[in-house]
Amino acid sequence: MAKNKKKKTENKSKIQCYERNTDADTVNNRQVFSGYIDNQPLSVSIVSKNLFFDKIKPIIELVVIVAGLVIGIWQLNYLGRQVKAQSSQIEQQNLWNKNDVTIQYTKEYTEEMKMLTHSLKLFPDTTNFEHILKDDNQRNKIKNLVAYFQILAVGIEEKYFSEKIAKQILVPETINLYDALVRLKYFEIRKKEQGDDVAYDFQQLAKKWEQEENTR
């Protein structure tokens, strides 16, 4: 009885020793598996990778910023070229419109107006001219003629008409009419009547063109 009890105790001790050894091996295996990657301790590998990413992170951020700046500059240049091209097209269209409007207006300078300008240029003296101005029909014709050139001068001043086109077509008539009206004292007579300068812009334009023609 005592011998059997002793034998059971020895067997139990062997089993417990085996279990301890088995547990120890399992723990060691887990430590070996979890503690090493590529023959390096796991903690060292993770730290190395973190350091690597920390080093290249600023470089990546810088590359992204530079790429963004390059794309932004390209977009601005592209938009600038587009705006410049559109502005050029608009400017050309506006110039064409201005030239066309000017040509159409010069066509309104009728043969009757030309004949009246020529008549005033040849008119002999002031006395008879004042008598003509008392005739409402003749007076209105002269006023309409002066008004035509006044509108032309204002249109040029306001950039609505092309001065270059208008001058090419109407410079002789403008100067001849102005000189004739000055000689016949038309502007003086009208100023006395209404107390202010008449067709001031027309007078300034005619003086300018006459001076330019004389200095050519």
C-alpha positions in Angstrom: 0.0 0.0 0.0 2.8 2.4 1.0 4.7 1.3 -2.1 1.8 2.1 -4.5 1.3 5.4 -2.9 5.0 6.2 -3.3 4.9 5.2 -7.0 1.8 7.4 -7.6 3.7 10.3 -6.1 6.7 9.8 -8.3 4.5 9.6 -11.4 2.7 12.8 -10.5 6.0 14.6 -10.0 7.2 13.4 -13.5 4.0 14.6 -15.1 4.3 18.0 -13.4 8.0 18.3 -14.5 7.1 17.4 -18.1 4.3 20.0 -18.1 6.7 22.7 -16.8 9.2 21.8 -19.4 6.6 21.8 -22.1 5.3 25.2 -21.0 8.8 26.6 -20.9 9.5 25.4 -24.5 6.3 27.0 -25.7 7.1 30.2 -24.1 10.6 30.1 -25.6 9.2 29.3 -29.0 6.8 32.2 -28.8 9.6 34.5 -27.7 11.8 33.3 -30.6 8.9 33.7 -33.1 7.7 37.1 -31.9 11.0 38.5 -31.0 12.8 38.2 -34.4 12.1 39.3 -37.9 14.7 38.8 -40.7 17.3 37.7 -38.0 16.7 41.1 -36.2 14.8 41.7 -33.0 11.3 42.9 -33.8 11.7 46.1 -31.8 14.8 47.1 -33.7 13.1 46.4 -37.1 10.1 48.6 -36.2 12.3 51.4 -35.0 14.4 51.3 -38.1 11.4 51.5 -40.3 10.0 54.4 -38.3 13.2 56.3 -38.6 13.3 55.6 -42.4 9.8 57.0 -42.8 10.6 60.0 -40.6 13.5 60.8 -42.8 11.7 60.6 -46.1 8.4 62.2 -44.9 9.8 65.8 -45.3 11.1 64.9 -48.7 7.7 63.6 -49.8 6.0 66.7 -48.4 8.4 68.9 -50.2 7.9 67.0 -53.5 4.1 67.4 -53.1 4.4 71.1 -52.4 6.8 71.7 -55.4 4.5 69.7 -57.7 1.5 71.7 -56.5 3.4 75.0 -57.1 4.5 73.8 -60.6 0.9 72.9 -61.5 -0.4 76.2 -60.0 2.1 78.2 -62.0 1.3 76.3 -65.2 -2.5 76.9 -64.7 -1.8 80.6 -64.1 0.2 80.9 -67.2 -2.4 79.0 -69.2 -5.2 81.3 -67.9 -3.0 84.3 -68.6 -2.5 83.2 -72.2 -6.2 82.5 -72.6 -7.1 86.0 -71.2 -4.5 87.6 -73.4 -5.8 85.8 -76.5 -9.4 86.8 -75.6 -8.4 90.4 -75.0 -6.6 90.5 -78.3 -9.7 89.2 -80.1 -12.0 91.7 -78.3 -9.6 94.5 -79.1 -9.4 93.5 -82.8 -13.2 93.2 -82.9 -13.6 96.6 -81.2 -11.2 98.2 -83.7 -13.0 96.7 -86.6 -16.4 97.9 -85.3 -14.9 101.4 -84.7 -13.5 101.6 -88.2 -16.8 100.3 -89.7 -18.9 102.9 -87.7 -16.5 105.7 -88.8 -16.8 104.7 -92.5 -20.5 104.5 -92.3 -20.7 108.0 -90.7 -18.4 109.5 -93.3 -20.8 108.2 -95.9 -23.5 110.5 -94.4 -21.4 113.5 -95.6 -23.6 114.0 -98.6 -23.0 115.7 -101.9 -25.1 118.6 -100.8 -22.9 119.1 -97.8 -19.8 119.0 -100.0 -21.3 121.6 -102.3 -22.2 123.8 -99.3 -18.7 123.5 -97.9 -17.3 124.5 -101.3 -19.6 127.5 -101.5 -18.7 128.8 -98.1 -15.0 128.4 -99.0 -15.6 130.7 -102.0 -18.0 133.1 -100.3 -16.6 136.6 -100.8 -17.3 138.7 -97.7 -18.8 138.7 -94.2 -21.6 141.2 -94.9 -23.3 139.1 -97.4 -22.8 136.1 -95.2 -24.6 137.7 -92.3 -27.5 138.4 -94.7 -27.6 134.7 -95.7 -27.7 133.7 -92.0 -31.0 135.6 -91.7 -32.5 133.1 -94.2 -33.8 130.3 -92.1 -33.4 127.7 -94.8 -29.7 128.6 -95.5 -29.0 129.1 -91.8 -30.3 125.6 -90.9 -28.2 124.0 -93.7 -25.1 125.6 -92.3 -26.0 124.7 -88.8 -26.6 121.0 -89.8 -23.2 121.0 -91.6 -21.4 122.3 -88.6 -23.3 119.9 -86.3 -22.1 117.0 -88.5 -18.5 117.9 -87.9 -19.2 118.6 -84.3 -20.5 115.0 -83.9 -17.5 113.7 -85.7 -15.1 115.5 -83.4 -16.9 114.4 -80.2 -17.0 110.8 -81.5 -13.3 110.9 -82.1 -12.7 112.4 -78.7 -14.8 109.7 -77.0 -13.0 106.9 -79.0 -16.2 106.0 -80.7 -14.9 107.0 -84.2 -11.5 106.1 -85.6 -9.6 109.4 -86.0 -7.2 107.7 -88.4 -10.1 106.6 -90.8 -12.0 109.9 -90.4 -8.9 112.0 -91.1 -8.0 109.9 -94.2 -11.5 110.6 -95.6 -12.5 114.0 -94.3 -9.4 116.0 -93.5 -9.7 118.4 -96.5 -13.4 119.1 -95.9 -12.9 119.6 -92.2 -10.1 122.2 -92.7 -11.8 124.0 -95.6 -15.1 124.4 -93.7 -13.3 125.6 -90.5 -11.2 128.1 -92.4 -14.2 129.4 -94.3 -16.4 129.8 -91.1 -13.5 131.5 -89.3 -13.0 133.9 -92.2 -16.8 134.6 -92.4 -16.9 135.1 -88.6 -19.5 132.4 -88.2 -18.3 131.3 -84.8 -18.2 134.9 -83.5 -21.8 135.6 -84.8 -23.2 132.5 -83.2 -21.4 133.2 -79.9 -23.0 136.6 -79.7 -26.3 135.0 -80.3 -26.1 132.4 -77.6 -23.3 133.6 -75.4 -21.1 130.5 -75.7 -18.7 128.9 -78.0 -20.3 127.0 -80.9 -19.0 123.6 -82.1 -16.0 123.9 -79.8 -14.9 120.2 -80.4 -15.1 120.7 -84.2 -12.9 123.8 -84.0 -10.3 122.0 -81.9 -10.2 119.0 -84.2 -9.9 121.2 -87.3 -7.0 123.2 -85.7 -5.3 120.0 -84.8 -5.6 118.5 -88.3 -4.6 121.7 -90.0 -1.4 121.9 -87.8 -0.6 118.3 -88.5 -1.0 118.9 -92.3 1.2 122.0 -92.2 4.0 120.2 -90.4 4.1 117.1 -92.7 
